[in-house]
Amino acid sequence: MTRGEIMEAVILRHSLKGVDLSGADLTKADLFQADFREADLSLSSLYRADLYAADLSGANLTAANLFGANLSRADLSRSTLKGALLDAAHLDDAELVCAVYDDDTIFPDGFDPESHGMVRA
């Protein structure tokens, strides 16, 4: 499957459970309710992507650009967010229990990761 075919599958909301999309450019993509369970999205650009109610549980989002992404009602439980850019991201009702972050993770102003059950690495 080529990167172009993967991108088309994302837009069509197919299950991408466990797929390697590291470094992918998914800028402003419509990923509403997409299934990215345990997928590798490290170093990917999800800048202003619509991930409303997406399942990202167990996904690797290390150093991913999630600036301004809509993560409302998304499941990010057990995901890895080390070094991720979440500035201006919408995290309303997102599930973040046991998601891992570090000192390089950038959150929206006023966001408290520990009150959402996140774990500092």
C-alpha positions as CSV (number, residue, x, y, z in Angstrom):
1,M,0.0,0.0,0.0
2,T,1.5,3.4,-1.0
3,R,1.3,6.5,1.2
4,G,-1.3,7.9,-1.1
5,E,-3.5,4.8,-0.7
6,I,-3.0,5.1,3.1
7,M,-4.1,8.7,3.0
8,E,-7.2,7.8,1.0
9,A,-8.1,5.0,3.5
10,V,-7.8,7.6,6.3
11,I,-10.2,9.9,4.7
12,L,-12.6,7.1,4.1
13,R,-12.4,6.2,7.9
14,H,-11.2,2.7,7.5
15,S,-9.7,0.9,10.4
16,L,-6.0,1.7,10.6
17,K,-5.4,-0.3,13.8
18,G,-1.7,-0.9,14.3
19,V,-0.6,0.7,11.0
20,D,2.7,2.5,10.7
21,L,2.0,6.2,9.7
22,S,5.1,7.6,11.3
23,G,6.0,10.9,9.7
24,A,2.8,11.1,7.7
25,D,1.3,14.4,6.7
26,L,-2.3,14.4,7.9
27,T,-2.6,18.2,8.1
28,K,-6.2,19.3,8.3
29,A,-7.4,15.7,7.5
30,D,-11.0,14.7,8.3
31,L,-10.4,11.8,10.7
32,F,-13.7,11.8,12.5
33,Q,-14.2,8.6,14.4
34,A,-11.1,7.0,12.8
35,D,-9.6,3.8,14.3
36,F,-5.9,4.4,15.1
37,R,-5.7,1.9,18.0
38,E,-2.0,1.1,18.6
39,A,-1.0,2.9,15.4
40,D,2.4,4.5,15.0
41,L,1.8,8.2,14.4
42,S,5.2,9.4,15.7
43,L,6.6,12.5,14.0
44,S,3.4,12.9,12.1
45,S,1.6,16.1,11.3
46,L,-2.0,16.2,12.5
47,Y,-2.0,20.0,12.5
48,R,-5.7,21.1,12.8
49,A,-6.9,17.6,11.9
50,D,-10.4,16.6,12.9
51,L,-10.0,13.6,15.2
52,Y,-13.4,14.0,16.9
53,A,-14.3,10.7,18.7
54,A,-11.3,8.9,17.1
55,D,-9.8,5.9,18.8
56,L,-6.1,6.6,19.4
57,S,-5.8,4.2,22.4
58,G,-2.3,2.8,22.7
59,A,-1.1,4.9,19.7
60,N,2.4,6.2,19.5
61,L,2.1,10.0,19.0
62,T,5.7,10.8,20.1
63,A,6.7,14.2,18.7
64,A,3.5,14.5,16.7
65,N,2.2,17.9,15.7
66,L,-1.3,18.1,17.0
67,F,-1.5,21.9,17.1
68,G,-5.1,23.0,16.9
69,A,-6.4,19.4,16.4
70,N,-9.9,18.5,17.4
71,L,-9.5,15.7,19.9
72,S,-12.9,16.2,21.5
73,R,-14.3,12.8,22.8
74,A,-11.2,11.0,21.4
75,D,-9.8,8.0,23.2
76,L,-6.1,8.7,23.9
77,S,-5.9,6.2,26.8
78,R,-2.5,4.5,27.1
79,S,-1.1,6.6,24.1
80,T,2.4,8.0,24.1
81,L,2.5,11.7,23.8
82,K,6.1,12.4,24.6
83,G,7.3,15.5,22.9
84,A,3.9,16.0,21.2
85,L,2.7,19.5,20.4
86,L,-0.9,19.8,21.7
87,D,-1.0,23.6,21.9
88,A,-4.4,24.9,21.0
89,A,-5.8,21.4,20.6
90,H,-9.4,20.8,21.7
91,L,-9.4,18.1,24.4
92,D,-13.0,18.4,25.6
93,D,-14.1,15.1,27.0
94,A,-11.0,13.3,25.6
95,E,-10.1,10.1,27.4
96,L,-6.4,10.5,28.6
97,V,-6.1,7.9,31.4
98,C,-2.6,6.4,31.4
99,A,-1.5,8.4,28.4
100,V,2.2,9.1,28.8
101,Y,3.8,12.6,28.5
102,D,7.1,14.1,29.3
103,D,8.7,17.5,29.9
104,D,8.8,18.2,26.1
105,T,5.0,17.7,25.6
106,I,3.3,21.0,25.0
107,F,-0.3,21.3,26.3
108,P,-3.0,24.0,25.7
109,D,-2.8,26.8,28.2
110,G,-4.2,25.8,31.6
111,F,-4.4,22.1,30.9
112,D,-3.4,19.9,33.8
113,P,-2.4,16.4,32.5
114,E,-2.3,14.8,35.9
115,S,-6.0,15.8,36.6
116,H,-6.9,13.8,33.5
117,G,-5.1,10.7,34.6
118,M,-2.0,11.1,32.5
119,V,1.4,9.7,33.5
120,R,4.6,11.6,33.4
121,A,7.6,9.6,32.0
